[in-house]
Amino acid sequence: MFSGIVPYRGKLLSLEPLPEGGARLAVRCEGVETERPQRKDSIAIDGVCLTVTDVAGERVAFDVVPETLARSALAERHAGELVNVEYALRLGDRLGGHFVYGHVDAAARVLLRTREGNGERMRVQTPAWLGRMIVTKGFVALDGVSLTIAAAGREWFEVALVPETLSRTTLGARLPGSHVNLEVDPLARYAQRVEG
């Protein structure tokens, strides 16, 4: 489990497709000395919960299964690109965001970015099957960043990005046409299942 308050970034070193499907991902992660990740630990990379398979200094490796590649935007990322890194919460950690599982629902396309005061608004396309779970003042995680939905239409929603989010996370670099990893509020998922 994660908070959606992304404290670190990393640099994607490689994403090597495997002949049987899936891929091997290697990321140079900030925070390794402080967080001391071990094999089998969970780390969210751009909001995708992945299991550590190897740690060598700041280089952390993961196996990525086909389901994860199909549902997320990880397959679009390239070597040298920055990614958001959040280590799993520990008992007693401060919760400043929302509960984020790292179970990405879809790769959603960024439609528009506009200046708003000292921040920005980002409009994101709503995947049709998630529409009922995205409501104004609800929350989503985009690339692992916990955000409140500022406005929602039938085919889009908007989030307000404060300067701190723009400078400390990769959302500042997600331009129209690019994709972000979208995780809806887990409670909305369960409510949808009960209503459905």
C-alpha positions in Angstrom: 0.0 0.0 0.0 1.1 3.5 -0.8 0.1 7.1 0.1 0.3 8.7 -3.4 2.7 11.3 -1.9 5.7 10.6 -4.2 8.9 11.4 -2.4 11.4 10.1 -5.0 12.2 9.9 -8.6 14.1 7.4 -10.6 15.6 7.0 -14.0 14.5 4.1 -16.2 17.6 2.2 -17.2 16.1 -0.5 -19.3 12.8 -2.3 -20.2 13.7 -5.5 -21.9 10.9 -7.6 -23.4 11.0 -11.3 -22.6 10.4 -13.9 -25.4 7.6 -15.5 -23.3 5.9 -12.2 -22.7 6.3 -9.5 -20.1 9.6 -7.6 -19.5 12.4 -7.0 -17.1 12.6 -3.4 -15.8 15.6 -1.7 -14.2 15.4 1.7 -12.6 18.0 3.8 -10.8 16.0 4.8 -7.8 16.5 7.7 -5.4 16.1 6.8 -1.7 17.7 3.4 -1.8 20.1 4.2 1.1 17.3 5.5 3.3 14.6 3.0 2.4 16.9 -0.1 2.0 14.7 -2.1 -0.4 15.1 -5.9 -0.5 14.1 -8.6 -2.9 10.3 -9.2 -2.6 9.6 -5.7 -1.4 6.9 -3.6 -3.2 7.8 -0.3 -4.9 5.5 1.8 -7.0 7.1 2.9 -10.3 4.9 5.5 -11.9 2.1 4.2 -9.7 2.5 0.6 -10.7 3.1 -1.7 -7.7 6.0 -4.0 -8.7 8.0 -6.6 -6.7 11.7 -6.1 -6.4 13.7 -9.0 -7.9 17.2 -7.5 -7.4 19.0 -4.6 -5.8 22.5 -3.5 -6.8 23.4 -0.1 -5.3 20.8 2.3 -6.7 19.8 -0.1 -9.5 16.5 -1.9 -8.7 15.1 -4.6 -11.0 11.6 -5.9 -11.4 9.8 -8.5 -13.5 6.8 -7.0 -15.3 4.0 -9.5 -16.3 2.0 -9.1 -19.6 -1.2 -8.0 -17.6 0.8 -5.0 -16.1 2.2 -4.0 -19.5 -1.3 -4.2 -21.1 -3.0 -2.1 -18.4 -0.3 0.5 -17.7 1.8 3.0 -19.7 5.0 1.3 -18.6 5.5 -0.2 -22.1 5.6 3.4 -23.5 8.4 4.5 -21.2 12.0 4.6 -22.5 15.5 4.3 -21.1 16.6 7.7 -19.6 13.1 8.8 -18.8 12.3 9.9 -15.3 9.7 7.9 -13.3 8.0 8.4 -9.9 9.2 6.2 -7.1 7.3 5.4 -3.9 8.4 2.7 -1.5 5.6 0.8 0.3 4.2 2.3 3.5 5.4 1.0 6.8 3.4 0.8 10.0 3.6 4.2 11.6 4.3 6.2 8.4 2.4 9.5 8.0 -0.5 9.3 5.6 -0.6 12.6 3.7 -2.5 11.5 0.6 -4.9 8.7 0.0 -4.6 4.9 0.1 -3.1 3.9 -3.3 -2.7 0.2 -4.1 -0.6 0.5 -7.2 -3.2 -1.6 -9.0 -3.4 0.5 -12.2 -6.8 0.4 -13.9 -5.7 1.9 -17.3 -3.3 4.0 -19.2 -5.2 7.2 -19.8 -4.4 9.9 -22.4 -3.6 13.4 -21.3 -5.9 15.7 -23.4 -5.0 19.2 -22.3 -2.9 21.3 -19.9 -3.7 24.9 -19.0 -2.1 27.4 -16.6 -4.2 28.1 -13.6 -2.8 30.6 -11.2 0.7 29.4 -10.2 -0.3 25.8 -11.0 -1.9 23.9 -13.9 -5.0 22.0 -14.8 -4.6 18.7 -16.5 -7.5 17.2 -18.5 -7.3 13.4 -18.9 -9.5 11.2 -21.0 -11.8 8.9 -19.0 -11.7 5.3 -20.1 -15.4 4.5 -20.8 -15.6 1.5 -18.4 -14.3 3.7 -15.5 -16.6 6.7 -16.1 -19.0 5.9 -13.2 -16.1 5.7 -10.7 -14.7 9.2 -11.5 -16.5 12.0 -9.8 -15.8 15.6 -8.8 -14.0 15.8 -5.4 -13.3 12.1 -5.5 -9.7 11.0 -6.0 -7.5 9.3 -8.5 -3.8 8.4 -8.7 -2.0 9.5 -11.8 1.5 8.0 -12.3 1.2 7.2 -8.5 0.4 10.8 -7.5 -2.7 11.1 -5.3 -4.9 13.9 -6.7 -8.4 15.2 -6.1 -10.7 15.4 -9.2 -11.4 19.1 -9.8 -14.0 18.6 -12.5 -15.5 15.7 -14.5 -17.4 15.3 -17.7 -18.6 12.2 -19.5 -15.4 11.5 -21.3 -12.8 13.5 -19.3 -11.8 14.6 -15.9 -9.5 17.3 -14.6 -7.0 17.6 -11.8 -5.4 20.7 -10.4 -1.6 20.4 -10.2 0.2 22.6 -7.6 3.7 23.8 -8.2 5.2 21.3 -5.8 3.6 18.4 -7.7 4.8 19.9 -11.1 8.4 20.2 -9.9 8.8 17.0 -7.8 7.0 14.4 -9.9 6.9 13.4 -13.6 3.4 14.9 -14.1 5.1 18.2 -15.0 6.4 16.5 -18.1 3.3 14.6 -19.2 2.2 16.5 -22.3 -1.1 16.2 -24.3 -1.0 12.9 -26.2 1.1 11.1 -23.6 -0.4 8.5 -21.2 -0.5 8.4 -17.5 -1.2 5.4 -15.2 -4.7 5.8 -13.8 -5.9 4.2 -10.6 -9.4 5.0 -9.4 -10.4 5.3 -5.8 -10.6 1.7 -4.4 -13.8 2.5 -2.6 -15.4 3.6 -5.9 -14.4 0.3 -7.3 -16.2 -1.6 -4.6 -19.2 0.7 -4.7 -19.5 0.1 -8.4 -19.4 -3.7 -7.9 -22.2 -3.5 -5.3 -24.4 -1.3 -7.6 -23.6 -3.3 -10.8 
